[in-house]
Amino acid sequence: MDDALPPDDAAVDLFDLRVTVDRIEGRSVCGLRVGDFFEVVNSSELRIPEGGHFCIYALAAVLPLLPAKQRAVASGDWMAHDTEVACPDPDERLIVRIERLGPRRVRLGDVT
């Protein structure tokens, strides 16, 4: 395995993402509504529309998948077509959808 660091001017294409509340199959206890969303841009910036919020438990459920969804994967890979994630609250049954927005070239020297 090569442990050499890439040059600072090396770059990678990452997708900006939008995570949207797709449906609520139970009762909404966190105050989210269908259509509420946040975006991940510039590799690691979380953006929530002004005046909005996002439940930390729903965020915790989706967070581990976001780095993989930012990257291009083979078309047959499950990460390429599975887009829904369930909040862990069994009474709420809130389902969010991860969608890719446009790709963005990110310099590796600017991120960790």
C-alpha positions as CSV (number, residue, x, y, z in Angstrom):
1,M,0.0,0.0,0.0
2,D,1.3,3.4,-0.9
3,D,1.1,5.8,2.0
4,A,2.4,8.9,0.1
5,L,0.2,11.9,0.3
6,P,-1.3,13.3,-2.9
7,P,0.1,16.6,-4.1
8,D,-1.8,19.7,-2.8
9,D,-3.1,20.5,-6.3
10,A,-4.6,17.0,-6.7
11,A,-8.4,17.1,-6.9
12,V,-11.4,14.8,-6.7
13,D,-15.0,15.2,-7.9
14,L,-17.5,15.0,-5.1
15,F,-21.3,15.4,-5.3
16,D,-23.1,18.0,-3.3
17,L,-26.0,16.3,-1.6
18,R,-29.5,17.1,-0.5
19,V,-31.2,15.1,2.3
20,T,-35.0,15.6,2.2
21,V,-37.8,14.3,4.4
22,D,-39.6,12.1,2.0
23,R,-42.4,10.8,4.2
24,I,-43.4,10.3,7.8
25,E,-45.2,7.0,8.4
26,G,-45.9,7.6,12.1
27,R,-46.3,10.7,14.1
28,S,-43.9,13.5,13.8
29,V,-42.4,14.2,17.2
30,C,-39.3,16.1,16.1
31,G,-41.2,18.9,14.2
32,L,-39.9,17.9,10.8
33,R,-42.3,18.0,7.8
34,V,-42.2,16.3,4.4
35,G,-40.0,18.5,2.2
36,D,-37.7,19.7,5.0
37,F,-34.1,19.3,3.9
38,F,-30.4,20.1,4.4
39,E,-27.6,20.1,2.0
40,V,-23.9,19.0,2.2
41,V,-21.8,21.1,-0.1
42,N,-18.0,21.7,-0.6
43,S,-17.3,18.3,0.8
44,S,-18.2,19.0,4.4
45,E,-20.5,22.0,4.8
46,L,-23.9,21.3,6.2
47,R,-26.5,23.9,5.1
48,I,-30.0,24.2,6.5
49,P,-32.4,26.8,5.1
50,E,-32.8,29.8,7.3
51,G,-35.4,29.3,10.0
52,G,-35.3,25.5,9.4
53,H,-33.9,22.8,11.6
54,F,-33.1,19.1,11.3
55,C,-33.6,16.4,13.9
56,I,-30.2,15.2,15.3
57,Y,-31.4,11.6,15.4
58,A,-32.4,11.6,11.8
59,L,-29.1,13.3,11.0
60,A,-27.2,10.6,12.9
61,A,-29.0,7.9,10.9
62,V,-28.0,9.4,7.5
63,L,-24.5,10.8,8.4
64,P,-22.5,7.6,7.9
65,L,-23.7,7.2,4.4
66,L,-23.0,10.8,3.2
67,P,-19.3,10.4,2.3
68,A,-20.0,7.4,0.2
69,K,-22.9,9.1,-1.6
70,Q,-20.6,12.0,-2.4
71,R,-18.4,9.8,-4.5
72,A,-18.9,8.2,-7.9
73,V,-19.6,4.4,-7.6
74,A,-20.2,1.6,-10.1
75,S,-23.7,1.6,-11.5
76,G,-24.4,-1.9,-9.9
77,D,-23.2,-0.8,-6.5
78,W,-26.1,-0.6,-4.0
79,M,-24.9,2.9,-3.0
80,A,-25.7,4.1,-6.5
81,H,-29.4,3.3,-6.3
82,D,-30.4,3.0,-2.6
83,T,-31.5,6.5,-1.5
84,E,-33.8,6.1,1.5
85,V,-32.8,6.1,5.2
86,A,-35.1,5.6,8.2
87,C,-34.8,7.7,11.4
88,P,-34.3,5.3,14.4
89,D,-37.4,6.5,16.2
90,P,-39.9,3.6,15.8
91,D,-43.0,5.8,16.6
92,E,-42.1,8.4,14.0
93,R,-40.9,6.2,11.1
94,L,-39.5,9.3,9.3
95,I,-37.9,8.4,5.9
96,V,-35.3,10.7,4.3
97,R,-34.1,10.6,0.7
98,I,-30.5,11.3,-0.2
99,E,-30.1,12.8,-3.7
100,R,-27.0,13.9,-5.5
101,L,-26.8,17.5,-6.8
102,G,-24.1,18.5,-9.2
103,P,-20.5,17.3,-8.9
104,R,-18.0,19.7,-7.5
105,R,-14.2,19.5,-8.0
106,V,-12.5,19.7,-4.6
107,R,-8.8,20.2,-4.1
108,L,-7.4,17.5,-1.8
109,G,-5.1,20.0,-0.2
110,D,-8.2,22.0,1.0
111,V,-9.9,19.0,2.8
112,T,-8.7,16.4,5.2
